[in-house]
Amino acid sequence: TSNGYSSILPLWLSRTSMLNHPISLTDGAATVSGIVRGLSAEGGLILQTEESQRTFYAGDVTVVRH
């Protein structure tokens, strides 16, 4: 439910190590790289790529370590 998600979002934001860090996300056959900017109101991962800001609802995420 919307109410359940809104209670989880602050918890996720306070505990994630991905926020404002580079990741690569594989969604089917395509891999996209960018910086995690947060979660959308619908629960999608917001990713800032070189071209634009995109939202993903499924995929395998790998945190890029420098």
Accessible surface in RSA format (square Angstrom, percent):
REM  Atomic radii and reference values for relative SASA: ProtOr
REM  Chains: A
REM  Algorithm: Lee & Richards
REM  Probe-radius: 1.40
REM  Slices: 20
REM RES _ NUM      All-atoms   Total-Side   Main-Chain    Non-polar    All polar
REM                ABS   REL    ABS   REL    ABS   REL    ABS   REL    ABS   REL
RES THR A   1   151.02 107.4  89.33  90.6  61.69 147.0  96.17 129.2  54.85  82.9
RES SER A   2    98.24  83.0  80.89 108.0  17.35  40.0  53.31 113.5  44.92  62.9
RES ASN A   3   119.69  82.5 112.11 108.3   7.58  18.3  31.58  76.0  88.11  85.2
RES GLY A   4    30.47  37.6   0.00   N/A  30.47  37.6  29.70  81.5   0.77   1.7
RES TYR A   5    52.40  24.5  48.39  27.5   4.00  10.4  50.29  37.8   2.11   2.6
RES SER A   6    62.51  52.8  51.37  68.6  11.14  25.7  42.36  90.2  20.15  28.2
RES SER A   7    78.35  66.2  54.08  72.2  24.28  55.9  48.93 104.2  29.42  41.2
RES ILE A   8   101.51  57.8 101.49  75.6   0.02   0.1 101.51  73.1   0.00   0.0
RES LEU A   9    43.15  24.0  43.08  30.8   0.07   0.2  43.15  30.3   0.00   0.0
RES PRO A  10    81.05  59.1  73.26  66.8   7.79  28.3  76.93  63.5   4.13  25.6
RES LEU A  11    88.64  49.4  84.18  60.2   4.46  11.2  87.57  61.5   1.07   2.9
RES TRP A  12    60.39  24.2  54.00  26.1   6.38  15.0  39.42  21.0  20.97  34.0
RES LEU A  13    69.10  38.5  56.72  40.6  12.39  31.1  56.90  40.0  12.21  32.9
RES SER A  14    87.48  73.9  45.88  61.2  41.60  95.8  49.97 106.4  37.51  52.6
RES ARG A  15   184.18  77.3 151.99  77.5  32.19  76.6  55.19  75.4 128.99  78.2
RES THR A  16    32.02  22.8   4.06   4.1  27.96  66.6  10.03  13.5  21.99  33.2
RES SER A  17    79.03  66.8  61.77  82.4  17.27  39.8  50.17 106.8  28.86  40.4
RES MET A  18    36.68  19.0  36.68  24.3   0.00   0.0  29.89  25.4   6.79   9.0
RES LEU A  19    51.82  28.9  44.58  31.9   7.24  18.2  44.58  31.3   7.24  19.5
RES ASN A  20    89.00  61.4  71.22  68.8  17.78  42.8  22.24  53.5  66.76  64.5
RES HIS A  21    92.33  50.5  92.33  64.2   0.00   0.0  47.61  49.1  44.72  52.0
RES PRO A  22    30.29  22.1  30.29  27.6   0.00   0.0  30.29  25.0   0.00   0.0
RES ILE A  23     0.39   0.2   0.00   0.0   0.39   0.9   0.00   0.0   0.39   1.1
RES SER A  24    24.58  20.8  23.95  32.0   0.62   1.4   9.42  20.1  15.15  21.2
RES LEU A  25     3.41   1.9   3.41   2.4   0.00   0.0   3.41   2.4   0.00   0.0
RES THR A  26    51.38  36.5  49.10  49.8   2.28   5.4  30.31  40.7  21.07  31.8
RES ASP A  27    69.47  48.7  59.23  59.0  10.24  24.2   4.32  10.2  65.15  65.0
RES GLY A  28    69.81  86.1   0.00   N/A  69.81  86.1  44.33 121.6  25.48  57.1
RES ALA A  29   115.10 105.8  68.95 106.4  46.15 105.0  79.39 111.8  35.71  94.6
RES ALA A  30    57.38  52.8  50.10  77.3   7.28  16.6  56.69  79.8   0.69   1.8
RES THR A  31    87.07  61.9  54.85  55.6  32.22  76.8  37.94  51.0  49.13  74.3
RES VAL A  32    22.73  15.0  19.27  17.4   3.46   8.3  22.73  19.7   0.00   0.0
RES SER A  33    71.67  60.6  58.37  77.9  13.30  30.6  37.18  79.2  34.49  48.3
RES GLY A  34    12.53  15.4   0.00   N/A  12.53  15.4  11.30  31.0   1.22   2.7
RES ILE A  35    50.14  28.5  50.14  37.4   0.00   0.0  50.14  36.1   0.00   0.0
RES VAL A  36     0.00   0.0   0.00   0.0   0.00   0.0   0.00   0.0   0.00   0.0
RES ARG A  37   108.47  45.5  84.28  43.0  24.19  57.6  25.76  35.2  82.71  50.1
RES GLY A  38     5.00   6.2   0.00   N/A   5.00   6.2   5.00  13.7   0.00   0.0
RES LEU A  39    37.48  20.9  21.71  15.5  15.76  39.6  21.71  15.2  15.76  42.4
RES SER A  40    15.97  13.5  11.48  15.3   4.49  10.3  15.97  34.0   0.00   0.0
RES ALA A  41    85.66  78.8  56.69  87.5  28.97  65.9  63.38  89.3  22.28  59.0
RES GLU A  42   129.47  74.3  94.80  71.7  34.66  82.5  57.34 110.9  72.13  58.9
RES GLY A  43    34.07  42.0   0.00   N/A  34.07  42.0   9.96  27.3  24.12  54.0
RES GLY A  44     0.20   0.3   0.00   N/A   0.20   0.3   0.20   0.6   0.00   0.0
RES LEU A  45    18.19  10.1  16.70  11.9   1.50   3.8  16.70  11.7   1.50   4.0
RES ILE A  46    30.31  17.2  30.31  22.6   0.00   0.0  30.31  21.8   0.00   0.0
RES LEU A  47     0.00   0.0   0.00   0.0   0.00   0.0   0.00   0.0   0.00   0.0
RES GLN A  48    59.89  33.5  56.89  41.6   2.99   7.1  19.81  42.2  40.08  30.4
RES THR A  49     9.21   6.6   3.14   3.2   6.08  14.5   4.83   6.5   4.39   6.6
RES GLU A  50   176.91 101.6 134.13 101.5  42.79 101.9  59.45 115.0 117.46  95.9
RES GLU A  51   150.02  86.1 113.28  85.7  36.74  87.5  68.61 132.7  81.41  66.5
RES SER A  52    50.82  42.9  43.59  58.2   7.23  16.7  39.53  84.2  11.29  15.8
RES GLN A  53   108.72  60.8  81.29  59.4  27.43  65.3  20.14  42.9  88.58  67.2
RES ARG A  54   108.82  45.7 102.82  52.4   6.00  14.3  30.48  41.7  78.34  47.5
RES THR A  55    56.21  40.0  31.35  31.8  24.86  59.3  12.05  16.2  44.16  66.8
RES PHE A  56    15.94   8.0  10.22   6.3   5.71  14.9  12.85   7.8   3.09   8.8
RES TYR A  57   142.40  66.5 103.70  59.0  38.70 100.7  91.61  68.8  50.79  62.6
RES ALA A  58    72.36  66.5  56.85  87.7  15.51  35.3  68.21  96.1   4.15  11.0
RES GLY A  59    41.49  51.2   0.00   N/A  41.49  51.2  10.25  28.1  31.24  70.0
RES ASP A  60   109.44  76.7 104.05 103.6   5.39  12.7  29.66  69.8  79.78  79.6
RES VAL A  61    59.99  39.5  27.27  24.7  32.72  78.8  27.27  23.7  32.72  88.7
RES THR A  62    85.01  60.5  80.93  82.0   4.08   9.7  54.54  73.3  30.47  46.1
RES VAL A  63    40.51  26.7  26.97  24.4  13.54  32.6  26.97  23.4  13.54  36.7
RES VAL A  64    58.17  38.3  49.44  44.8   8.73  21.0  53.32  46.3   4.85  13.1
RES ARG A  65   189.92  79.7 160.81  82.0  29.11  69.3  72.27  98.8 117.65  71.3
RES HIS A  66   196.32 107.3 119.60  83.1  76.72 196.3 121.91 125.6  74.41  86.6
END  Absolute sums over single chains surface
CHAIN  1 A     4552.0       3447.4       1104.6       2555.0       1997.0
END  Absolute sums over all chains
TOTAL          4552.0       3447.4       1104.6       2555.0       1997.0
